[in-house]
Amino acid sequence: MYQFLSTSLLWDELIEGEFESLKLADKQLIVVKKNNQAHAFAATCPHAGASFCEGWLDAHDRLVCPLHKYRFDIVNGRNTTGEGYKLKIYPTKIEENIIFIGIW
Ligand code: FES
């Protein structure tokens, strides 16, 4: 079971599609605002540990790893290019403009 922890990120200050890096409960995470939702996921690639800080979203809103270009769905973590890895994603919620992330 996860517990929602508050972050220093404010919803109305996030720029659509721009990655925000933060550390929360000893986890390095990336948060991105996309399609009016906040998405949170692990900051390192499950394949070989590349940093997603240098990654980007493609035209279909899939996360692209900068090292080997594997792609991941930021909603369910699925490895859409089929290599069999799973992106670790975290639930989010917004209360009074503050972004909370569910950590377990
Ligand atoms: S390290 Fe990300 S695809 Fe290889």
Backbone and ligand atoms as CSV (ligand in chain L), in Angstrom:
chain,resi,resn,atom,element,x,y,z
A,1,MET,N,N,0.848,-1.193,0.000
A,1,MET,CA,C,0.000,0.000,0.000
A,1,MET,C,C,0.886,1.247,0.000
A,2,TYR,N,N,0.501,2.228,-0.759
A,2,TYR,CA,C,1.315,3.443,-0.811
A,2,TYR,C,C,0.728,4.553,0.055
A,3,GLN,N,N,1.594,5.535,0.283
A,3,GLN,CA,C,1.207,6.684,1.085
A,3,GLN,C,C,1.536,7.930,0.267
A,4,PHE,N,N,0.593,8.841,0.170
A,4,PHE,CA,C,0.849,10.070,-0.580
A,4,PHE,C,C,1.708,11.022,0.236
A,5,LEU,N,N,2.807,11.469,-0.368
A,5,LEU,CA,C,3.699,12.444,0.254
A,5,LEU,C,C,3.658,13.727,-0.559
A,6,SER,N,N,3.696,14.864,0.117
A,6,SER,CA,C,3.672,16.140,-0.602
A,6,SER,C,C,5.036,16.421,-1.211
A,7,THR,N,N,5.036,17.153,-2.302
A,7,THR,CA,C,6.282,17.560,-2.947
A,7,THR,C,C,6.361,19.088,-2.924
A,8,SER,N,N,7.455,19.607,-3.410
A,8,SER,CA,C,7.601,21.068,-3.512
A,8,SER,C,C,7.061,21.580,-4.843
A,9,LEU,N,N,6.495,20.683,-5.638
A,9,LEU,CA,C,6.014,21.074,-6.966
A,9,LEU,C,C,4.592,21.609,-6.899
A,10,LEU,N,N,4.378,22.714,-7.573
A,10,LEU,CA,C,3.041,23.311,-7.653
A,10,LEU,C,C,2.470,23.074,-9.044
A,11,TRP,N,N,1.243,22.607,-9.064
A,11,TRP,CA,C,0.599,22.247,-10.325
A,11,TRP,C,C,0.621,23.395,-11.321
A,12,ASP,N,N,0.255,24.590,-10.894
A,12,ASP,CA,C,0.142,25.689,-11.859
A,12,ASP,C,C,1.500,26.252,-12.277
A,13,GLU,N,N,2.589,25.727,-11.707
A,13,GLU,CA,C,3.921,26.160,-12.147
A,13,GLU,C,C,4.574,25.143,-13.092
A,14,LEU,N,N,3.968,23.964,-13.211
A,14,LEU,CA,C,4.528,22.966,-14.130
A,14,LEU,C,C,4.251,23.388,-15.572
A,15,ILE,N,N,5.231,23.167,-16.413
A,15,ILE,CA,C,5.087,23.463,-17.839
A,15,ILE,C,C,4.800,22.155,-18.563
A,16,GLU,N,N,3.747,22.152,-19.352
A,16,GLU,CA,C,3.318,20.956,-20.079
A,16,GLU,C,C,4.506,20.297,-20.807
A,17,GLY,N,N,4.733,19.017,-20.499
A,17,GLY,CA,C,5.760,18.240,-21.188
A,17,GLY,C,C,7.179,18.427,-20.672
A,18,GLU,N,N,7.368,19.303,-19.696
A,18,GLU,CA,C,8.727,19.561,-19.183
A,18,GLU,C,C,9.002,18.691,-17.958
A,19,PHE,N,N,10.138,18.000,-17.950
A,19,PHE,CA,C,10.462,17.090,-16.850
A,19,PHE,C,C,10.942,17.874,-15.627
A,20,GLU,N,N,10.415,17.476,-14.460
A,20,GLU,CA,C,10.877,18.002,-13.174
A,20,GLU,C,C,11.474,16.832,-12.410
A,21,SER,N,N,12.694,16.988,-11.942
A,21,SER,CA,C,13.367,15.942,-11.194
A,21,SER,C,C,13.274,16.257,-9.706
A,22,LEU,N,N,13.005,15.243,-8.886
A,22,LEU,CA,C,12.973,15.471,-7.453
A,22,LEU,C,C,13.301,14.182,-6.714
A,23,LYS,N,N,13.709,14.348,-5.466
A,23,LYS,CA,C,13.968,13.204,-4.606
A,23,LYS,C,C,12.896,13.192,-3.532
A,24,LEU,N,N,12.277,12.023,-3.349
A,24,LEU,CA,C,11.193,11.901,-2.374
A,24,LEU,C,C,11.334,10.548,-1.698
A,25,ALA,N,N,11.457,10.565,-0.384
A,25,ALA,CA,C,11.604,9.323,0.391
A,25,ALA,C,C,12.704,8.435,-0.198
A,26,ASP,N,N,13.849,9.020,-0.487
A,26,ASP,CA,C,15.015,8.307,-1.018
A,26,ASP,C,C,14.823,7.763,-2.427
A,27,LYS,N,N,13.790,8.187,-3.109
A,27,LYS,CA,C,13.584,7.769,-4.499
A,27,LYS,C,C,13.795,8.976,-5.410
A,28,GLN,N,N,14.568,8.762,-6.463
A,28,GLN,CA,C,14.765,9.816,-7.458
A,28,GLN,C,C,13.676,9.663,-8.510
A,29,LEU,N,N,12.886,10.710,-8.690
A,29,LEU,CA,C,11.699,10.644,-9.540
A,29,LEU,C,C,11.692,11.756,-10.573
A,30,ILE,N,N,10.893,11.534,-11.601
A,30,ILE,CA,C,10.602,12.568,-12.595
A,30,ILE,C,C,9.087,12.799,-12.576
A,31,VAL,N,N,8.696,14.048,-12.631
A,31,VAL,CA,C,7.278,14.402,-12.746
A,31,VAL,C,C,7.110,15.200,-14.025
A,32,VAL,N,N,6.069,14.867,-14.768
A,32,VAL,CA,C,5.786,15.627,-15.988
A,32,VAL,C,C,4.279,15.856,-16.080
A,33,LYS,N,N,3.919,17.053,-16.478
A,33,LYS,CA,C,2.512,17.397,-16.690
A,33,LYS,C,C,2.185,17.111,-18.150
A,34,LYS,N,N,1.175,16.263,-18.339
A,34,LYS,CA,C,0.793,15.920,-19.719
A,34,LYS,C,C,-0.690,15.632,-19.752
A,35,ASN,N,N,-1.381,16.195,-20.733
A,35,ASN,CA,C,-2.823,15.983,-20.906
A,35,ASN,C,C,-3.597,16.252,-19.617
A,36,ASN,N,N,-3.231,17.361,-18.971
A,36,ASN,CA,C,-3.904,17.813,-17.752
A,36,ASN,C,C,-3.788,16.822,-16.588
A,37,GLN,N,N,-2.718,16.035,-16.585
A,37,GLN,CA,C,-2.440,15.122,-15.482
A,37,GLN,C,C,-0.963,15.213,-15.113
A,38,ALA,N,N,-0.691,14.952,-13.829
A,38,ALA,CA,C,0.705,14.856,-13.389
A,38,ALA,C,C,1.096,13.384,-13.405
A,39,HIS,N,N,2.180,13.067,-14.074
A,39,HIS,CA,C,2.688,11.698,-14.139
A,39,HIS,C,C,4.015,11.651,-13.401
A,40,ALA,N,N,4.193,10.625,-12.577
A,40,ALA,CA,C,5.447,10.450,-11.841
A,40,ALA,C,C,6.022,9.076,-12.152
A,41,PHE,N,N,7.336,9.039,-12.358
A,41,PHE,CA,C,7.976,7.751,-12.650
A,41,PHE,C,C,9.427,7.800,-12.184
A,42,ALA,N,N,10.024,6.608,-12.074
A,42,ALA,CA,C,11.415,6.498,-11.639
A,42,ALA,C,C,12.318,7.269,-12.595
A,43,ALA,N,N,13.366,7.863,-12.047
A,43,ALA,CA,C,14.249,8.705,-12.849
A,43,ALA,C,C,15.287,7.923,-13.627
A,44,THR,N,N,15.380,6.618,-13.375
A,44,THR,CA,C,16.359,5.814,-14.106
A,44,THR,C,C,15.668,4.720,-14.898
A,45,CYS,N,N,16.222,4.413,-16.031
A,45,CYS,CA,C,15.640,3.440,-16.951
A,45,CYS,C,C,15.772,2.020,-16.386
A,46,PRO,N,N,14.716,1.201,-16.505
A,46,PRO,CA,C,14.790,-0.172,-16.005
A,46,PRO,C,C,15.687,-1.070,-16.859
A,47,HIS,N,N,16.119,-0.611,-18.024
A,47,HIS,CA,C,16.993,-1.427,-18.867
A,47,HIS,C,C,18.419,-1.404,-18.337
A,48,ALA,N,N,19.085,-0.264,-18.422
A,48,ALA,CA,C,20.487,-0.214,-17.995
A,48,ALA,C,C,20.783,1.034,-17.173
A,49,GLY,N,N,19.745,1.631,-16.599
A,49,GLY,CA,C,19.952,2.681,-15.613
A,49,GLY,C,C,20.251,4.071,-16.140
A,50,ALA,N,N,20.001,4.334,-17.406
A,50,ALA,CA,C,20.217,5.693,-17.916
A,50,ALA,C,C,19.279,6.669,-17.214
A,51,SER,N,N,19.695,7.900,-17.134
A,51,SER,CA,C,18.880,8.925,-16.475
A,51,SER,C,C,17.813,9.455,-17.424
A,52,PHE,N,N,16.573,9.422,-16.960
A,52,PHE,CA,C,15.491,9.981,-17.773
A,52,PHE,C,C,15.490,11.513,-17.760
A,53,CYS,N,N,16.367,12.109,-16.949
A,53,CYS,CA,C,16.477,13.577,-16.986
A,53,CYS,C,C,16.839,14.037,-18.396
A,54,GLU,N,N,17.546,13.174,-19.128
A,54,GLU,CA,C,17.937,13.498,-20.505
A,54,GLU,C,C,16.967,12.898,-21.520
A,55,GLY,N,N,15.888,12.266,-21.026
A,55,GLY,CA,C,14.900,11.675,-21.921
A,55,GLY,C,C,13.899,12.710,-22.410
A,56,TRP,N,N,12.890,12.228,-23.135
A,56,TRP,CA,C,11.869,13.142,-23.661
A,56,TRP,C,C,10.604,12.354,-23.969
A,57,LEU,N,N,9.532,13.058,-24.242
A,57,LEU,CA,C,8.285,12.435,-24.673
A,57,LEU,C,C,8.206,12.547,-26.191
A,58,ASP,N,N,7.813,11.430,-26.821
A,58,ASP,CA,C,7.684,11.477,-28.279
A,58,ASP,C,C,6.311,12.044,-28.675
A,59,ALA,N,N,5.990,12.009,-29.941
A,59,ALA,CA,C,4.740,12.599,-30.435
A,59,ALA,C,C,3.502,11.886,-29.909
A,60,HIS,N,N,3.688,10.656,-29.365
A,60,HIS,CA,C,2.564,9.896,-28.801
A,60,HIS,C,C,2.633,9.876,-27.274
A,61,ASP,N,N,3.370,10.813,-26.707
A,61,ASP,CA,C,3.512,10.959,-25.250
A,61,ASP,C,C,4.177,9.763,-24.587
A,62,ARG,N,N,4.986,9.029,-25.333
A,62,ARG,CA,C,5.743,7.931,-24.736
A,62,ARG,C,C,7.106,8.462,-24.310
A,63,LEU,N,N,7.548,7.977,-23.137
A,63,LEU,CA,C,8.858,8.359,-22.633
A,63,LEU,C,C,9.934,7.655,-23.445
A,64,VAL,N,N,10.911,8.399,-23.944
A,64,VAL,CA,C,12.010,7.826,-24.721
A,64,VAL,C,C,13.280,7.879,-23.879
A,65,CYS,N,N,13.914,6.715,-23.699
A,65,CYS,CA,C,15.180,6.669,-22.971
A,65,CYS,C,C,16.286,7.233,-23.867
A,66,PRO,N,N,17.142,8.096,-23.314
A,66,PRO,CA,C,18.174,8.719,-24.147
A,66,PRO,C,C,19.284,7.755,-24.577
A,67,LEU,N,N,19.416,6.601,-23.880
A,67,LEU,CA,C,20.564,5.745,-24.174
A,67,LEU,C,C,20.305,4.773,-25.333
A,68,HIS,N,N,19.263,3.949,-25.231
A,68,HIS,CA,C,18.997,2.962,-26.289
A,68,HIS,C,C,17.660,3.197,-26.977
A,69,LYS,N,N,17.003,4.284,-26.586
A,69,LYS,CA,C,15.744,4.726,-27.239
A,69,LYS,C,C,14.560,3.790,-27.015
A,70,TYR,N,N,14.605,2.932,-25.980
A,70,TYR,CA,C,13.400,2.185,-25.632
A,70,TYR,C,C,12.341,3.201,-25.217
A,71,ARG,N,N,11.073,2.822,-25.451
A,71,ARG,CA,C,9.977,3.745,-25.150
A,71,ARG,C,C,9.034,3.138,-24.120
A,72,PHE,N,N,8.465,4.013,-23.298
A,72,PHE,CA,C,7.607,3.574,-22.201
A,72,PHE,C,C,6.349,4.433,-22.132
A,73,ASP,N,N,5.232,3.763,-21.821
A,73,ASP,CA,C,3.963,4.452,-21.594
A,73,ASP,C,C,4.016,5.057,-20.191
A,74,ILE,N,N,3.816,6.356,-20.070
A,74,ILE,CA,C,3.928,6.999,-18.755
A,74,ILE,C,C,2.659,6.811,-17.917
A,75,VAL,N,N,1.614,6.238,-18.494
A,75,VAL,CA,C,0.379,5.985,-17.731
A,75,VAL,C,C,0.439,4.622,-17.037
A,76,ASN,N,N,0.908,3.591,-17.758
A,76,ASN,CA,C,0.902,2.245,-17.165
A,76,ASN,C,C,2.301,1.617,-17.068
A,77,GLY,N,N,3.318,2.299,-17.552
A,77,GLY,CA,C,4.697,1.815,-17.434
A,77,GLY,C,C,5.111,0.800,-18.478
A,78,ARG,N,N,4.193,0.456,-19.390
A,78,ARG,CA,C,4.491,-0.581,-20.384
A,78,ARG,C,C,5.622,-0.163,-21.328
A,79,ASN,N,N,6.478,-1.090,-21.638
A,79,ASN,CA,C,7.602,-0.889,-22.562
A,79,ASN,C,C,7.035,-1.067,-23.979
A,80,THR,N,N,6.689,0.032,-24.620
A,80,THR,CA,C,5.929,-0.028,-25.876
A,80,THR,C,C,6.769,-0.477,-27.061
A,81,THR,N,N,8.088,-0.497,-26.924
A,81,THR,CA,C,8.921,-1.001,-28.006
A,81,THR,C,C,9.209,-2.498,-27.847
A,82,GLY,N,N,8.661,-3.119,-26.790
A,82,GLY,CA,C,8.602,-4.564,-26.707
A,82,GLY,C,C,9.815,-5.286,-26.158
A,83,GLU,N,N,10.715,-4.592,-25.478
A,83,GLU,CA,C,11.902,-5.280,-24.957
A,83,GLU,C,C,11.620,-6.004,-23.640
A,84,GLY,N,N,10.465,-5.752,-23.048
A,84,GLY,CA,C,10.076,-6.504,-21.860
A,84,GLY,C,C,10.374,-5.852,-20.523
A,85,TYR,N,N,10.786,-4.610,-20.532
A,85,TYR,CA,C,11.058,-3.911,-19.277
A,85,TYR,C,C,9.808,-3.157,-18.846
A,86,LYS,N,N,9.737,-2.783,-17.574
A,86,LYS,CA,C,8.572,-2.057,-17.057
A,86,LYS,C,C,9.055,-0.802,-16.345
A,87,LEU,N,N,8.510,0.318,-16.769
A,87,LEU,CA,C,8.822,1.589,-16.112
A,87,LEU,C,C,8.083,1.645,-14.786
A,88,LYS,N,N,8.798,2.025,-13.732
A,88,LYS,CA,C,8.148,2.146,-12.429
A,88,LYS,C,C,7.414,3.472,-12.379
A,89,ILE,N,N,6.109,3.398,-12.229
A,89,ILE,CA,C,5.304,4.623,-12.170
A,89,ILE,C,C,4.705,4.757,-10.770
A,90,TYR,N,N,4.349,5.981,-10.440
A,90,TYR,CA,C,3.817,6.283,-9.109
A,90,TYR,C,C,2.525,7.075,-9.265
A,91,PRO,N,N,1.529,6.802,-8.406
A,91,PRO,CA,C,0.280,7.572,-8.477
A,91,PRO,C,C,0.505,9.007,-8.008
A,92,THR,N,N,-0.290,9.902,-8.536
A,92,THR,CA,C,-0.188,11.318,-8.134
A,92,THR,C,C,-1.580,11.846,-7.790
A,93,LYS,N,N,-1.603,12.919,-7.035
A,93,LYS,CA,C,-2.838,13.670,-6.816
A,93,LYS,C,C,-2.447,15.129,-6.565
A,94,ILE,N,N,-3.408,16.000,-6.784
A,94,ILE,CA,C,-3.169,17.432,-6.584
A,94,ILE,C,C,-4.180,17.936,-5.574
A,95,GLU,N,N,-3.658,18.566,-4.527
A,95,GLU,CA,C,-4.520,19.165,-3.512
A,95,GLU,C,C,-4.023,20.571,-3.240
A,96,GLU,N,N,-4.926,21.528,-3.374
A,96,GLU,CA,C,-4.583,22.933,-3.136
A,96,GLU,C,C,-3.322,23.314,-3.889
A,97,ASN,N,N,-3.263,22.881,-5.127
A,97,ASN,CA,C,-2.174,23.223,-6.072
A,97,ASN,C,C,-0.856,22.484,-5.805
A,98,ILE,N,N,-0.824,21.670,-4.768
A,98,ILE,CA,C,0.416,20.937,-4.437
A,98,ILE,C,C,0.329,19.526,-5.022
A,99,ILE,N,N,1.422,19.081,-5.626
A,99,ILE,CA,C,1.465,17.728,-6.180
A,99,ILE,C,C,1.925,16.747,-5.110
A,100,PHE,N,N,1.143,15.689,-4.938
A,100,PHE,CA,C,1.465,14.600,-4.019
A,100,PHE,C,C,1.779,13.356,-4.861
A,101,ILE,N,N,2.720,12.566,-4.363
A,101,ILE,CA,C,3.083,11.319,-5.042
A,101,ILE,C,C,2.930,10.164,-4.074
A,102,GLY,N,N,2.312,9.096,-4.555
A,102,GLY,CA,C,2.134,7.904,-3.740
A,102,GLY,C,C,3.386,7.056,-3.722
A,103,ILE,N,N,3.927,6.843,-2.538
A,103,ILE,CA,C,5.188,6.097,-2.356
A,103,ILE,C,C,4.905,4.873,-1.499
A,104,TRP,N,N,5.540,3.750,-1.825
A,104,TRP,CA,C,5.409,2.573,-0.977
A,104,TRP,C,C,6.768,2.018,-0.661
L,1,FES,S1,S,19.245,2.310,-20.608
L,1,FES,FE1,FE,17.273,2.970,-21.253
L,1,FES,S2,S,16.901,1.843,-23.032
L,1,FES,FE2,FE,18.821,1.138,-22.373
